[in-house]
Amino acid sequence: MNKMELTYVPTICPYCGVGCGLNLVVKDGRLVGVEPWKRHPVNEGKLCPKGLACDQFVHSADRLKSPLIKKDGKFVEVTWEEALGLVASKLKATRETYGSNSVAFQVSCRISNEEAYLMNKLARVGFKTNNIDNCARLCHGPSVSGLALSFGSGAATNPLADCMNADCIFVIGSNAMESHPLAGRRLIMAKERGATVIVADPRYTMTAKQANIYVRFYPSAIIPLVNSMMYHIIQEDKEDEEFIKTRTKGFPELKTTVAKYADVEDITGVPTDLVKKVALLYAGAKNAAIVYCLGVTESRTGTDNVRTLGNLALLTGNVGRPGVGVNPLRGQNNVQGACDMGAYPSVYSGYQTIDAEENRRKMEEAWNVEGLPSTPGLTLTEHIDAAGDEIKSMFIVGENPMLSFPDITHVGASLQKLDFLVVQDIFLTETAEFADVVLPAACWAEKDGTFTNAERRVQRIRKAVDPPGEARADWEIITDLAHTLGVPGFDFTSTEDVFNDMARITPQYGGITYVRLEKPEGLMWPCPTEEHPGTPILHVGSFSSRDGLGTFFPIDYVPPAELPDEEYPFVLMTGRILFHYHTGTMTRRSPTLNAEVPAGYVEINPDDAAVLGISIQKNDSIRVRVKSRRGEVETVALVTNDIPKGVVSMPFHFKECPANRLTNTARDPLSKMPELKFCAVAVELVPRTGHGKM
Ligand code: SF4
């Protein structure tokens, strides 16, 4: 290929929250490849398999190319004018008949900051509702609520590269090597530099295999495990007295609570000696960092799990300098940004709470509107529960609840109860099939904007190619819909216009401009003024809380909502794998990625497999049925010692065996996070019907 014919467009990977820089390679108006961004500070010229193949779904033949309206049960192509006219009239009629809170908006974390901000503005200005939420609710909602309570800000405290300054890294509930591979690379680099990497996980994951010390604990037992670590730290006088005295509050209550957790082997499965060993390694390190992910958050005690990690960091003074901190690995490319932008039922952009009158007045003035509502809206899964009752119409942008929400049989039944459903997406997803109107959107390679990664790093994405057919950027569709509805304040002609509208009312983004974002490293918020250099490390010298202190929370163990029993004897965990992403909408259309892992499976321990009559034969596909109180799926058994006895695990990317048909809707009372990582299931062999393989 003649290199002269190629154009290289610098942008950001559309997959995980690490936010790697890459160049899209364009020839004759089409993507022909991906090249890592050599000097990008996040990935330093490396990409994982997903990033390297991220161009492959863009020109898929089945991309949505025209607006669709369902007529007599079948989708029919229509003009934008007809589609937006119908959406506007139906949403307006719903609001007029049933009131503002009868409409709900669900926002994907794959869209840009500008687009998430516009959805927040449309819901609040156009419909006077706070019924807007994003899919962080199902991954790091507990990080937002937990870290905000402990430290005053719900975001990661330190940059990923800061692992290189840590002497000890405690990784819990994160399989970074598969879910966030370029963050996993930092862990390996830190270990090679001499840091002790401790990985605590029920599964012996690809990440656990890289650790100096692996701690296998029983799923859900985070609070007793970490409380016991704190017990041993206090017993050995290894807490940071000066830090506790000058920068925190609530220590006496914490000390009383953790005193009950001297020996937790019966709950956690971890011998006391090992708990004590990792506790003292963490507390004894000059700089110790915590890295965690969905193994911590996807629980009905998700917020408490996060606050317990906050307690551990406060106890040892490991907050507010290089090489320390508490760092959630955010799942989707813009999950941090979608929350920052106010696509959230209780806050405007920049976490300005909707129930504070001063904030409502500020937004009313900025948006030139009156009567913004002060009551928090419903969360994502509450939208589903209220469908057909309080919620009559729903507008879903880029979300696929028919695969990603717990108990998808319930989700499908709820979507059918709606009077009107609009889905805006790049493919006809499992959820879009339920819609009355489908709006075709441009994907990330086809538009400008910004993403904010797991480190709070705001970065530019750039348009490389045109969207297919009539598809349009989400921000253009939302803007046009606002015009059709007659909602004022949507006179935008570029994403930069939208960004500026947001930045003027969002203190953390106040000093960020498109011009400043031209440099490869972007800017890390808070960045309140144009002279401010950005803030890589939070809570230096003082916490972001109102009183400047970090707060200890005494937290006791609460067991999961649904424990194994005679009928459903196994615990089901769900998770992600290296070659696929979320509901597989993009990665399963990538030939390279799909060839690596073309189908789902359930991991099962050899001892459990033997009891069930599952033999371990090379190249043998043993089909099993996995059943819970909510449904059943058929899949293939993968027999492995990497999973403990009594536990099975399924990736949730595969529509042919959707793990979320089985999962539990029990919720964390504070963050409303469902218990996606723990439910009781039964596993049984599917009888062979012939002599050959099934
Ligand atoms: Fe993309 Fe994440 Fe892989 Fe980086 S680590 S290339 S952001 S999927």
Residues whose N, C-alpha, C, O or C-beta is under 5 A from the ligand:
A	BS01	SF4	C13 Y15 C16 V18 G19 C20 L47 C48 K50 G51 H180 P181 L182
